[in-house]
Amino acid sequence: MKKYIFTFVIFLITGHLPAQDVVQEKHIYKKVDDRELYVDMFRSNDLTRDGLHPAIAFFHGGGWAFGDPSEFHGASKRYAQKGFITFSFQYRLSVDKDGQTPNPDITPVECVKDARSAIRWLRENAETLNIDPNKIIVGGQSVGGQLTLSTACADSVNESTDNLAISSVPNAMLLYSGTVNPVAPWCDYLLGNQRKLIWSISPYHNLRKDLPPVIAFHGKDDTVVDYWTVGFYQRETKKLGNYFELVTLEGKKHYLGDGDEEGEQVYSRLFDEEILNRTDEFLKEFGFMK
């Protein structure tokens, strides 16, 4: 059983958010194909090292080929100051050494493998990280939403080195303009000769009972991930008895924070404080936040 515990850089972050400092650490969570994948971890400097705390793990968007964990640093710091230990994960992207797409060796399937490995890593190292393995929330934006849902339902997609006895299923999920059905030309293009696996990484096509509760925020005018696709997903998952709350944002497009200048600076255009306050209510409702 592999555990990657780690050499890391620590520094304090202060400023926009409330009084206590936040400590950021960089950890290696996975080694694959001679490459190390990292996660940025955030905790309040005031948070006790005794006991276990709820965790939130984030996956950035970018069409499986672009984007960066720093997009979720603002939200990670915010929730660290609210008593969570938070994580923003890197995953392999489908670009070659020159930054061109696609990379035939890295497809959305590999992205899903990394996401599922990430949650297993959290559970395997829960005691060392001071997190409660039964209070792991996962969230993502755009295709980060697809990765979030895939941690719970893409059962056939796993890294060969993963310990499958450790569950990758989170305890709740947060979607921001999230992709729920990747069966589309761009994903097909990135998959290349693995395109037959598109069904295995589609949350819509792998729905089942007893999935974790979800809150999804989506702009009615989103032209990147059409609003109606999330509506269809909500309808079908609720038929199975799953909890799925869709928060419709009238007039909003793919980047839900656009128009809030301060929020854009802190949250990389992903959302604004009002959306995160509503996220707080969901987390309180399900017992993850006081």
N, C-alpha and C positions, 0 to 999 in steps of 0.2 A: 504494500500500500504506500503510494508516494505522497509525501507532504513537502511543500516548498515553503520553508520558513528560513529566512530571507535576510538579505542585507537591504537596508532601505534608507531613504533620506527623510528627515523630519524637519518641518518648519512650522511656524505659527502664522495663522492668518487672522487678521482683524479687519474691522472696517464697517461695511454696510450693515451687517447683521448684529444681533444683540451682543451683550458685554463679553461673555466668556470667549476665550481663544479656542481655535480649532487646530488640531494637530493633523497634518497630512503625512501619510506614509506610502511608499511605493513597494509593492510586494510582487514577487513572481508567483503566478498561480498555475502555470502550465508550461511544459516544455514539449515541443512537437516539431519534427523535421529540423532539428538543430536550431530551433528558434525558441526564445523565451517570451511568453506573453505576460503582461503586467496588469495590475489593478491598482488604482489610486484609492486609498482608504482614508477616511476622515472620522475623527472622534473629537468630542469636546475635551479640552484639557481638564475640565472639572469632572468628567465622567469617571466614576470609581472603576478601578481595575478588578474589583471584587464582583462576583456575580455575573450574570449573562444579560445582555441587552438586545433589544430588537434590532434587526439589520435591514437596510434597504440597498439593493444592488441595481445599478442602472446600466442600460445598453444604449449607446448612441445610435442615431440614424445615419443615412448617407448611402442608401441603395446597395448595401453589402460591399461597396467599393471605396467609399469615402467616409469622412467624419473622423471624430477623435474623442476619447474619453473626457477631454477638458470641457466638452459641451455640457456635461452634467456636473461640473465642479460647483457651480453656484447652488444648485439644488442639494448637492451632497453636503455642502457646508451648512446650509439652512437646516437640514434635518439632523446633522450632527449636533447642532446647538439645541435641538429639541429632544435629545436623549437617545437618538439612534446612532449606531455605528454604520457608516455608509460607504459604498463601494462603487466606483465607476470603472467598468471593465473594458480593456482592450480586447479585440478579437481580430482574427485574420481577415484581411480585405482582399477582394478580387482585383488586385492591380499587380502589374509586373514590376521589375526593378526600375523601370523608367517611368512608373506611374501611369501606365496605360492599362485599359481594361480590354478584355477580361484576362485574368490569370487562369489558365486551364487547370492548374493544380490547387487553386483556391476558389471555391464557388460558395454560394449561399449554404450548401450542405456543410462545409467546413465552419462557416459562421455559426450554424446551429450547434455543431459539435462543441465549439468553444463555449457557447453560452451554457450548454448543459454541463460541461466540465466545470465551469465557473461556480455554479450553484453546488455541485458536489464538493468542490474545494472548500466552500464556505462551511458546509456541514462537517466535513472531515476535520477541519481545523477550528471548529466552533469554540472549543474550550480555550485554545490559545488566543483566538481573536476576541474572546469575551462576548460572543454573540449567542443568542438563544436559537438552537437549530430548529425550533418549532415556531419561530417568529421571523421568518425570512420573507421579505416583500421584494418583488422584482418589478422594475418599471423600465419603459423604453419609449423612444420617440420614433415615428415612422417605421423603418424596418427593425429598429430596436424593439418596437412593439411585437413584430413577428417573432423575434428572438425570445422576447419575454414569454409569449404564449407557447413557443416551442419547448421551453424548459418544462412545461407541464404536460405536453401532449405528443411531442415527436419521439415516441418511444423507440422507434426503429433506428434512430440516428444517434449514434454514440461513438466517441473516440475509443479505439481498440484498447487503449491503456487505462480507460476509466474503470473504477470499481463500481459495477452496476448494482451492488448491494446498497450503495448510498443513493438516496433519492435526489433527483434534480428538480422535483416538483416544489415550487414555492408555496407559501401559505396565503399569499394574496398577490394581486397583480395590478399595475398602474399603466394605462396606455395613454399616450399623448400623440394624436394624429397617427395612431398605430395601424400598421399593415396587418390585416387579418386573413387575407387571401392573396398569396404571392403569384398565383397563376396568371402571369402577364408577360409581355414580350421581353422586358428588361431582365427579369429573373431567368427566363428561358435562355436568353443570350449569355448570361453569366454562367449558367449551368453547363453549357456546351454539351459534351457527350454524356453528361450526367443528367440530362434534361428529364429522363424518365423518373428521376427521384423527386421531381417537383411536388408530387402529391404527398410525399412523406414529410415535407417541411411546411405544408400548408395547414395552419391552425383550423381553417374552415373545414378541411377535409379530414381532420383528425379529432373532431369533437367527440366527447364522451361525457358520461355522468361524472359527478363528484369532482369537477374541476374547482380550483380555488376561486374565491370571489374576485371580481374585476370591477374597476371603475375606468371608464374610457371617456376621454375628452376629445371631441372632434368638431372641426369647423364645418359648418353647413356648405361653405363655398370652397372646400378643399378640392383642388384639381390634381393633386399628386396621388392621394389616397382617397378615392371617391367616398363621400359620406354614406351613400347607399350600401356600400359593401359592409360597413360596420353595422348598419341596421339589419342587414340579412344575417350577419353573424350573431347579433344579439337575439334575433328571433329564434334561430336554430338552437343556440346554447340554452336559452331559457326553456325551450320545449323539453330539454333533458333535465331540467330542475336546477341548472346552475345559476348562480347570482351574477348578473352582468348589468351594471348601471351605465347607461350612455348619457353623457352630459353634452347636449347639443349647443354649440356656440354659433349663434346667428352672425353672419357677416364675416366670420373668421375663415382664413384660408389654411394652408398647411402649417405655417409657423404661427402658433397660437399667441405668441407674445408680441407680434408685430403691432406697432402703434403705441406701445408702452416703452418709451425711450429708456427709462431707468431699468425696467425689467429686461430689455434687450441686452443691456450691458452685463447684467448679473446672470441671466439665464439663457444667453445665446439664442434669443428669439423663440425658444421652445415653448414658453408659457409665461404667465405673469403671476403676481402674488395672489390675485383672486382665485386663480385656478389651483394654486398650491394650498390656499386656505380651504378650498372644497376638498382637496385631497386629504387634508388633515381630518376633516369630518369623517371621511370614509375610514381612515385608519383608527380613529377613536371608536367608531361604530363597531368595528370588528376586533377591538381590544388590543391593538398594537401601540396605541398612543394614549397617554393620560390626558 
